[in-house]
Amino acid sequence: MLANLAPALVEQGFEITVVTTRYDDNTPPSEAIRGVQVERVRPLLLGRAGRVRCPQRAARRFLSYLTVYPALLWRALRLPASDVVVTMTDPPLLLLLGPIIALFKGCRLVHWAQDIYPEVAEALGVLRPQGLVAGICRFVSNFALKRNFKIVTVGRCMKQHLLDRGTPPRLLEVIPNWFPATIAPASAADGVAFRAEHKLWGKFLVMYSGNFGLAHSFDAILEAARELQGKRSDILFVLIGNGPRLEEVKAKIAELSLNNVLLLPPQPLDTIPETLAGADIHLITMREELCGLVVPSKLYGVLNAARPCIFMGPSQSEAALVIQQNQCGNVAPANDSSALIQAILRWADDPQALKLAGARAKAAGTTLAATTQSFARVLRGARKWRSYELPLRTRPAAFP
């Protein structure tokens, strides 16, 4: 998302600096990419590829994060002053750096929330719900959030969650995600190449393409495949991706002896539109307790591919709201295999409805151009607000 947005803002007249991490020697510490100045820091590598060994993966990542924050902060403080600093949400609670940078640099803050912490960590079992550590994290998160000029959320459900947290409404702005423009457009993709490569002619393809992560539930999908296996030989489930739950999914497929499930690895970026267009309908799953904490961005790839979507998750999620308001799919509870089967059969038996829903899906997608205009308005508003107190600096925005 940032790799799309930053160059687009440069075209709008902004000077953008991105402060990020550098995990190997193959990337330079500083370079310009499509008009965006990229500054990379080298924290102690205790997480993904570090030399320090730790018995638990979570502990390694935690120790790695402890070195990422000061490295990012130190580089940000050494850069020329900016009018606006935009903090993001990876690693968790990165927004805490914003008030510190503002204190020393005299800038205004915007937070771009793709996830809400510590609630995500509580929902996934990383932190004990309502425990002492989660409570401290929530307190400091609220403190940092309220020091922003704007908090950009990627969904209405996320905005509501922050309102329930006590965030002032004037701070909140909803700007949805979009299908990345760095990936080839799907306008010329028809799915023929994908079906030909995997010999899938004559099949009604039900596809899940994305991360096999802790935020997603796959039990209902595999149960639906089991139910339909002996009844509809024309329906094939295609599961594409990688992630921490992949081995669990593989084991379940073997346990149930599912011959109507095709499991594929992540596809190359430049073939994603063709892959997504190869399906007849798409599946998106999200655990109920994550409503308002995350928004599945894979929805925008599905919309761009002009295919209906069955969302299995909370009905108040942004994904559910988009599907319902644009009549481009179905919404069902995360673990309701019966509802999933009914929806699949309905689309499989009504090609005309499938085609019309696909057209509505395409029209419902958010474009990079629209998002850029929304972000530009937020950043210019922050800069204008700042100008009443401090002289304008040379760089309008930086993204640590």
C-alpha positions as CSV (number, residue, x, y, z in Angstrom):
1,M,0.0,0.0,0.0
2,L,2.7,2.5,0.9
3,A,4.8,1.6,-2.2
4,N,1.7,2.7,-4.2
5,L,0.7,5.7,-2.2
6,A,4.1,7.4,-1.7
7,P,4.9,7.9,-5.4
8,A,1.4,8.9,-6.1
9,L,1.7,11.7,-3.5
10,V,5.0,12.8,-5.1
11,E,3.1,13.3,-8.3
12,Q,0.7,15.6,-6.3
13,G,3.6,17.8,-5.3
14,F,4.6,16.3,-1.9
15,E,8.2,15.5,-0.9
16,I,8.1,12.1,0.8
17,T,10.6,10.3,2.9
18,V,10.1,6.8,4.1
19,V,12.0,5.4,7.1
20,T,12.1,1.6,7.1
21,T,14.2,-1.4,8.1
22,R,17.1,-3.0,6.2
23,Y,17.5,-6.8,6.9
24,D,20.4,-7.5,4.5
25,D,23.3,-6.0,2.7
26,N,21.7,-6.2,-0.7
27,T,19.7,-3.0,-0.2
28,P,21.4,0.4,0.2
29,P,20.8,2.4,3.4
30,S,19.5,5.4,1.4
31,E,18.1,5.7,-2.1
32,A,15.4,7.5,-4.2
33,I,12.7,5.3,-5.6
34,R,10.1,6.9,-8.0
35,G,10.7,10.3,-6.4
36,V,10.4,8.9,-2.8
37,Q,13.5,9.2,-0.5
38,V,13.9,5.9,1.3
39,E,16.0,5.7,4.5
40,R,16.8,2.2,5.8
41,V,18.0,1.4,9.3
42,R,19.8,-1.8,10.4
43,P,18.5,-3.0,13.8
44,L,20.0,-5.9,15.6
45,L,18.7,-8.9,13.8
46,L,17.1,-11.0,16.5
47,G,13.9,-11.9,14.6
48,R,13.7,-13.1,11.0
49,A,17.3,-13.6,10.1
50,G,19.4,-12.8,13.1
51,R,22.4,-14.6,14.6
52,V,21.1,-14.5,18.2
53,R,19.1,-17.7,18.9
54,C,16.1,-17.9,21.1
55,P,14.0,-20.9,21.9
56,Q,10.6,-19.3,21.1
57,R,9.7,-17.5,17.9
58,A,7.6,-15.0,19.7
59,A,10.5,-14.1,22.0
60,R,12.8,-13.6,19.0
61,R,10.3,-11.3,17.4
62,F,9.8,-9.3,20.6
63,L,13.5,-8.8,21.0
64,S,13.8,-7.8,17.4
65,Y,11.1,-5.2,17.8
66,L,13.0,-3.8,20.8
67,T,15.9,-2.9,18.5
68,V,13.7,-1.7,15.6
69,Y,12.0,1.1,17.5
70,P,15.1,3.0,18.6
71,A,16.7,2.5,15.2
72,L,13.7,4.0,13.4
73,L,13.4,6.8,15.9
74,W,17.1,7.7,15.8
75,R,17.1,7.9,12.0
76,A,13.8,10.0,11.9
77,L,15.2,12.5,14.4
78,R,18.3,13.0,12.3
79,L,16.4,13.8,9.1
80,P,15.5,17.4,8.1
81,A,12.3,18.6,9.7
82,S,9.0,17.7,8.1
83,D,5.6,19.3,8.2
84,V,3.8,16.0,8.8
85,V,5.0,12.7,10.1
86,V,2.8,9.6,9.3
87,T,3.2,6.6,11.6
88,M,2.0,3.1,10.5
89,T,1.1,0.0,12.5
90,D,3.9,-2.5,11.7
91,P,5.7,-3.3,14.0
92,P,2.9,-3.0,16.7
93,L,2.5,0.3,18.5
94,L,4.9,2.1,16.2
95,L,2.6,5.1,16.7
96,L,4.3,5.7,20.0
97,L,7.3,7.1,18.1
98,G,5.1,9.9,16.7
99,P,4.8,12.1,19.8
100,I,8.5,11.8,20.5
101,I,9.4,12.9,17.0
102,A,6.9,15.7,17.2
103,L,8.4,16.9,20.5
104,F,11.8,17.3,19.0
105,K,11.0,18.2,15.4
106,G,7.9,20.4,15.8
107,C,5.8,18.5,13.2
108,R,2.2,17.4,13.1
109,L,1.2,13.7,13.3
110,V,-1.1,11.5,11.2
111,H,-1.5,7.8,12.1
112,W,-2.4,5.3,9.3
113,A,-4.1,2.4,11.1
114,Q,-4.1,-0.9,9.3
115,D,-4.5,-2.8,12.6
116,I,-5.4,-1.9,16.1
117,Y,-3.1,-2.9,19.0
118,P,-3.0,-4.3,21.6
119,E,-6.5,-5.7,20.8
120,V,-5.2,-7.8,17.8
121,A,-2.6,-9.4,20.1
122,E,-5.3,-10.1,22.7
123,A,-7.7,-11.7,20.1
124,L,-4.9,-13.9,18.7
125,G,-3.8,-15.0,22.1
126,V,-0.4,-13.3,22.1
127,L,-1.4,-11.2,25.1
128,R,-3.8,-12.2,27.9
129,P,-7.1,-10.3,27.3
130,Q,-7.6,-7.5,29.8
131,G,-4.2,-8.4,31.4
132,L,-1.7,-6.0,32.9
133,V,0.5,-5.8,29.8
134,A,-2.5,-5.3,27.4
135,G,-3.8,-2.6,29.7
136,I,-0.5,-0.7,29.7
137,C,-0.3,-1.0,25.9
138,R,-3.8,0.3,25.5
139,F,-3.1,3.2,27.8
140,V,0.0,4.3,25.9
141,S,-1.7,3.7,22.6
142,N,-4.7,5.9,23.5
143,F,-2.2,8.6,24.7
144,A,-0.3,8.5,21.4
145,L,-3.5,8.4,19.2
146,K,-4.9,11.5,20.8
147,R,-1.8,13.5,19.8
148,N,-2.5,13.0,16.1
149,F,-4.0,15.6,13.8
150,K,-5.9,12.7,12.1
151,I,-6.1,8.9,12.4
152,V,-6.7,7.3,9.1
153,T,-8.6,4.0,9.4
154,V,-9.1,1.5,6.6
155,G,-12.7,0.7,7.5
156,R,-15.8,2.0,9.2
157,C,-15.7,-0.9,11.7
158,M,-12.2,0.2,12.7
159,K,-13.4,3.8,13.2
160,Q,-16.2,2.6,15.4
161,H,-13.8,0.5,17.5
162,L,-11.7,3.6,18.1
163,L,-14.8,5.7,19.0
164,D,-15.7,3.0,21.5
165,R,-12.2,3.4,22.9
166,G,-12.8,7.1,23.5
167,T,-11.0,8.5,20.5
168,P,-12.5,12.0,19.6
169,P,-14.6,11.8,16.4
170,R,-12.8,14.8,14.9
171,L,-9.6,12.8,14.7
172,L,-11.0,9.9,12.7
173,E,-11.0,9.6,8.9
174,V,-11.9,6.5,6.9
175,I,-9.8,5.9,3.8
176,P,-10.2,2.3,2.4
177,N,-7.4,0.3,1.0
178,W,-7.2,-0.5,-2.7
179,F,-5.8,-3.1,-5.2
180,P,-2.1,-2.2,-5.5
181,A,-1.3,-0.4,-8.8
182,T,2.2,-2.0,-8.7
183,I,0.4,-5.3,-9.7
184,A,-0.6,-5.5,-13.4
185,P,-4.2,-4.4,-13.8
186,A,-6.8,-7.1,-14.2
187,S,-8.5,-5.5,-17.2
188,A,-6.8,-7.9,-19.6
189,A,-7.0,-10.9,-17.3
190,D,-9.7,-13.5,-17.9
191,G,-8.4,-16.4,-16.0
192,V,-7.8,-18.6,-19.1
193,A,-4.1,-18.9,-18.5
194,F,-4.5,-19.9,-14.9
195,R,-7.1,-22.6,-15.7
196,A,-5.0,-23.9,-18.6
197,E,-1.9,-24.1,-16.4
198,H,-3.6,-26.2,-13.8
199,K,-6.0,-28.1,-16.2
200,L,-9.1,-26.8,-14.5
201,W,-11.5,-26.7,-17.5
202,G,-15.1,-27.4,-16.8
203,K,-14.8,-26.7,-13.0
204,F,-16.6,-24.2,-10.9
205,L,-13.7,-22.7,-8.9
206,V,-14.1,-21.5,-5.4
207,M,-10.9,-19.8,-4.4
208,Y,-9.2,-18.6,-1.3
209,S,-6.1,-16.6,-2.1
210,G,-4.1,-15.0,0.7
211,N,-2.4,-15.6,4.0
212,F,-3.1,-18.8,6.1
213,G,-2.9,-16.7,9.2
214,L,-4.1,-16.7,12.8
215,A,-6.8,-14.2,12.0
216,H,-8.5,-16.6,9.5
217,S,-10.7,-19.7,10.0
218,F,-10.6,-22.6,7.5
219,D,-12.8,-25.2,9.3
220,A,-16.0,-24.2,7.5
221,I,-14.3,-24.2,4.1
222,L,-12.9,-27.7,4.5
223,E,-16.2,-29.0,5.9
224,A,-18.0,-27.5,2.9
225,A,-15.5,-29.3,0.6
226,R,-16.2,-32.5,2.5
227,E,-20.0,-32.1,2.1
228,L,-19.8,-31.3,-1.6
229,Q,-17.2,-33.9,-2.5
230,G,-19.6,-36.7,-3.3
231,K,-22.4,-34.5,-4.5
232,R,-20.9,-31.9,-7.0
233,S,-17.9,-33.1,-8.9
234,D,-17.9,-29.8,-10.9
235,I,-17.1,-27.7,-7.8
236,L,-13.4,-27.4,-6.9
237,F,-11.9,-25.5,-4.0
238,V,-8.6,-23.8,-4.8
239,L,-6.6,-22.6,-1.7
240,I,-3.6,-20.4,-2.5
241,G,-1.1,-19.0,0.0
242,N,1.3,-19.5,2.9
243,G,1.3,-18.8,6.6
244,P,1.3,-20.2,10.1
245,R,-1.8,-22.3,9.6
246,L,-0.8,-23.9,6.3
247,E,0.4,-27.1,7.9
248,E,-2.8,-27.4,9.9
249,V,-4.9,-27.0,6.7
250,K,-2.7,-29.6,4.9
251,A,-3.3,-32.1,7.7
252,K,-7.0,-31.5,7.6
253,I,-7.2,-32.1,3.9
254,A,-5.4,-35.4,4.3
255,E,-7.5,-36.4,7.3
256,L,-10.7,-35.8,5.3
257,S,-9.3,-37.3,2.1
258,L,-10.5,-34.3,0.1
259,N,-9.9,-34.7,-3.6
260,N,-11.9,-31.6,-4.5
261,V,-9.3,-29.2,-2.9
262,L,-6.3,-27.9,-4.8
263,L,-3.6,-26.4,-2.6
264,L,-1.2,-24.0,-4.4
265,P,1.7,-21.9,-3.1
266,P,1.7,-18.1,-3.3
267,Q,1.6,-16.9,-6.9
268,P,4.0,-14.3,-8.5
269,L,2.8,-10.7,-8.1
270,D,2.6,-10.2,-11.9
271,T,0.2,-13.1,-12.3
272,I,-2.1,-12.3,-9.4
273,P,-4.8,-10.6,-11.6
274,E,-4.9,-13.6,-13.9
275,T,-5.0,-16.0,-10.9
276,L,-7.9,-14.1,-9.2
277,A,-9.8,-13.9,-12.5
278,G,-9.4,-17.7,-12.8
279,A,-11.9,-18.2,-10.0
280,D,-15.7,-18.1,-10.3
281,I,-16.2,-16.9,-6.7
282,H,-13.8,-16.0,-3.9
283,L,-13.7,-16.7,-0.2
284,I,-12.5,-14.4,2.6
285,T,-12.5,-15.5,6.2
286,M,-12.0,-13.5,9.4
287,R,-12.5,-14.5,13.0
288,E,-15.5,-12.8,14.7
289,E,-13.5,-11.3,17.5
290,L,-11.3,-9.3,15.1
291,C,-14.1,-7.1,13.8
292,G,-12.9,-3.5,13.9
293,L,-9.3,-4.5,14.5
294,V,-8.3,-5.6,11.0
295,V,-9.8,-5.3,7.5
296,P,-9.0,-8.1,5.0
297,S,-7.3,-6.2,2.1
298,K,-7.6,-9.2,-0.1
299,L,-11.2,-8.0,-0.7
300,Y,-9.9,-5.3,-3.0
301,G,-8.1,-7.8,-5.3
302,V,-11.4,-9.8,-5.6
303,L,-13.3,-6.7,-6.5
304,N,-10.7,-5.7,-9.0
305,A,-11.0,-9.2,-10.6
306,A,-14.8,-8.6,-11.0
307,R,-15.7,-11.7,-9.1
308,P,-18.4,-12.2,-6.4
309,C,-17.1,-12.8,-2.8
310,I,-18.4,-14.9,0.1
311,F,-17.2,-13.3,3.3
312,M,-17.2,-15.5,6.3
313,G,-16.8,-13.3,9.3
314,P,-18.5,-10.5,11.4
315,S,-21.4,-8.7,9.6
316,Q,-20.1,-5.3,10.8
317,S,-16.7,-5.7,9.3
318,E,-15.8,-3.3,6.4
319,A,-15.6,-6.3,4.1
320,A,-19.1,-7.4,4.9
321,L,-20.5,-3.8,4.6
322,V,-18.9,-3.4,1.1
323,I,-20.3,-6.7,-0.1
324,Q,-23.8,-6.1,1.2
325,Q,-24.1,-2.5,0.0
326,N,-22.9,-3.4,-3.5
327,Q,-24.7,-6.7,-3.7
328,C,-21.6,-8.5,-4.9
329,G,-21.5,-11.6,-2.8
330,N,-22.6,-13.1,0.5
331,V,-21.9,-12.7,4.2
332,A,-22.0,-15.6,6.6
333,P,-20.7,-16.4,10.1
334,A,-17.1,-17.6,10.1
335,N,-17.8,-21.2,11.0
336,D,-21.2,-21.8,9.3
337,S,-20.4,-24.4,6.6
338,S,-24.1,-24.8,5.8
339,A,-24.5,-21.2,4.8
340,L,-21.3,-21.4,2.8
341,I,-22.6,-24.5,0.9
342,Q,-25.9,-22.8,0.1
343,A,-24.1,-19.7,-1.2
344,I,-21.7,-21.7,-3.4
345,L,-24.5,-23.8,-4.9
346,R,-26.5,-20.6,-5.6
347,W,-23.7,-19.1,-7.6
348,A,-22.8,-22.3,-9.3
349,D,-26.3,-22.8,-10.6
350,D,-27.0,-19.2,-11.7
351,P,-24.4,-18.0,-14.3
352,Q,-26.3,-14.9,-15.1
353,A,-26.4,-13.8,-11.4
354,L,-22.7,-14.6,-11.2
355,K,-21.9,-12.3,-14.1
356,L,-24.0,-9.4,-12.8
357,A,-22.5,-9.6,-9.3
358,G,-19.0,-9.6,-10.8
359,A,-19.8,-6.4,-12.6
360,R,-21.1,-4.8,-9.4
361,A,-17.9,-6.0,-7.6
362,K,-15.7,-4.3,-10.2
363,A,-17.6,-1.0,-9.7
364,A,-17.3,-1.2,-5.9
365,G,-13.5,-1.2,-5.9
366,T,-11.5,1.7,-4.6
367,T,-8.9,3.3,-6.9
368,L,-5.4,4.5,-6.0
369,A,-6.3,7.9,-7.6
370,A,-9.2,8.4,-5.2
371,T,-7.2,7.3,-2.2
372,T,-4.3,9.6,-3.1
373,Q,-6.7,12.6,-3.2
374,S,-8.1,11.7,0.2
375,F,-4.6,11.4,1.7
376,A,-3.4,14.6,0.1
377,R,-6.4,16.4,1.6
378,V,-5.5,15.0,5.1
379,L,-1.8,15.9,4.8
380,R,-2.5,19.4,3.5
381,G,-5.0,19.9,6.3
382,A,-2.3,18.9,8.8
383,R,0.2,21.2,7.2
384,K,-2.2,24.1,7.1
385,W,-3.1,23.5,10.8
386,R,0.6,23.5,11.7
387,S,1.3,26.7,9.8
388,Y,-0.6,28.7,12.4
389,E,2.0,27.8,15.0
390,L,5.3,27.1,13.3
391,P,7.1,28.1,10.1
392,L,6.7,25.6,7.2
393,R,9.5,23.2,6.7
394,T,10.8,21.8,3.4
395,R,9.4,18.3,3.5
396,P,5.6,17.9,3.8
397,A,5.5,14.3,4.9
398,A,7.6,11.4,6.3
399,F,6.5,7.8,6.8
400,P,8.4,5.9,9.5
